[in-house]
Amino acid sequence: MSKQRQYTLVSLILLVVLGLGGYFWRDDSPAPTPALKHSYAKAVAMAHNGQPGAARVLYQQLQRTDLSPIRRADLYAELPNYPSPLALKLASQDLRHEDPLVRRAAVASMQALLPDAQRSLALAPLLEDEDHSVRFAVVDALLELSPDDIGLYFGPLQHTLEQYQQALAQQTEDPAAQLHLAQLYLHENNFKDASAALERTLQLAPDNLQALAVKVQLLERQGQTDASRQILANALQLQPDSAFLQHELGRWLLRHGQDEYALLAFARALELEPDNNEYRYTLATSLHQLEQVEPAQKQLEALLSRDPANRKARVLLIAYWKETGQMQNVQVLLAQLEQLNPDDPLVQQGL
């Protein structure tokens, strides 16, 4: 056989091999339709803004297999407002996603979706995740649970918590890491180490108001009520128009049984920062606690007019309307919720 014919034969064999390889290794998963590709931004906007059909399009996007990890994680930020069996199934599946970013996002979403005992059963196995950031996210999700709710996972949780603290302690130049370390120590009633971490935080970021709020809590937990009050008073004297400090003052007064004065502080915080949904929600619950039910309802109505997707506020307003026997308003809120998410447990439960 001539060399030319040999080369020709080898070339043909290579072409056949490459062709077969392309056949067997090709991806048979169906490509997403152009409509789905282009609807990602629309789905996020619908979910964030609480538009009718939001749950359906959100679930559709989470069933895609071609999304980048960061886009997938962004979807999970919206999912807690749209609970359903399918929502839980999708989030559960992504606890095993190959990217740690997605796994962390799914953990945070399920933290909001599940009650305490179920949360422990669903998330605690990830205390053995290969990625330390996922393990630490699970600690944050489970830390507030009671030992009974944590059950057999109490030992692994404590072990991972120690690893978490050690990792944060090494980040001596990061004020956010030191602040979180202080919070973890405070949760364990380790006041000495919590105080040291807070001092490092304030050395790195003297104007960190969140660190100041944690310091107030630390002093309170140690029985130093006057000192904690003085820290808040000094900070407010320097920044009387700080909505955050006014809100923290309200929380301090509430913890010390001064509900009426707390209400004034919460109202001032909202006046300074009227777009803050957390402040408006806190004001509503404080009004209700003082038996000012109608003003509380109005605050929640205002919150929902600004943020229709806010399920927590909607559920609370439904409870307040039921309490006053205004079932027509309850029906309106449930109908709106059904437009958002027909599979919401509250819709399924009905009146």
C-alpha positions, 0 to 999 in steps of 0.5 A: 500500500502506498504512503499516500493511501496509508495517510488517506486511510488513517485520516478516514479512521480519525474522522470516524473516531471523532464522529463517534466521539461527538455522537456519544459525548454530545449533550442530549439535555434539551436547550432552554427555549429562547423565551426562558433565556430572556425571561430570567430578568423578568422572573426576578423582577416579578418575584421581587415586586410581587406581581401576579404569577410570580411564583410560577415563573420563579419556579420555572427559572429554578428548574433550568439547568443552564443558569450561572451560579450567581443567577441561581443564587439570586433566585433563592433570595426571592424564594422565601416569599413563595413557599410551596412543596415545589419550592422546598423540593427545588431548594432541597435539590440545590443543597447538592448543587456542585457550586458552593454559592448555590448550596449556601443560597439554598441553605439560606432559603430553606432557613426561611421556608422551614420551621425549626425542627424540619430545618434541622433535619434538612440542613444539619447533614450539610455540617459535613459538606466538603466546603467550609463556607457551606458548613458555616452557613449551616451553623448560622441557619441552625444556631438559634434552634433549641437543643431539642430541635437540633437533636442528634446533630448537636455535637456536629453543630458545636464542632463546626461552630468551633471551626467557624470561630477559629476561621473568623479569629484569623481574619484580624483585619476584617471588621465584618469577620470580627463582628460576626465572631463577637456575635457567635461568642455572645450566643455561647455566653462567652462574654470575654472573647465576645468583648475582645472581638468587639474591641477589634471591630471598633478599632478597625471600624470606629463608626460601625453602628452594628458593633455598637448595638452588639456591645449594648447587648453584651453589656445587658447580658452581663447585667450592666443595664446602666452602662448599656443605656449610656452607650446608646445615649452617647451615640444618639447625642452624637447622631440624633437623626440616625434611624438605626440608633433610634430603632436600637433604642426602641429595641432596648426599651422594649427589652426593659418593659418600656413599651410606650417609649419604645413605640416613640423610638420606633416611630422616629426611626421610621420617620427618618427612614420611611422606606425601611420595611423592617422598621415599619414591620416593627412599628406595626407589631409594637402598635398591636402589642399596645392594643392599637390594632387599627394603626398597626393594620395601617402600617402593614397596609402601607408596607404591602403597598410598597412591597407586595411580595412581603409575605411575612407582612401579608400573613401578619395583616391577615391575622390582624384582620381576622382578629377584628372580624373583618373577613372581607379584608382577609378574603382580599388579601388571600385572593391577592396571595393566590394570584402571586402563589396559588400553592402557598400553604395559607391559600390552601388552608383558606379561611 
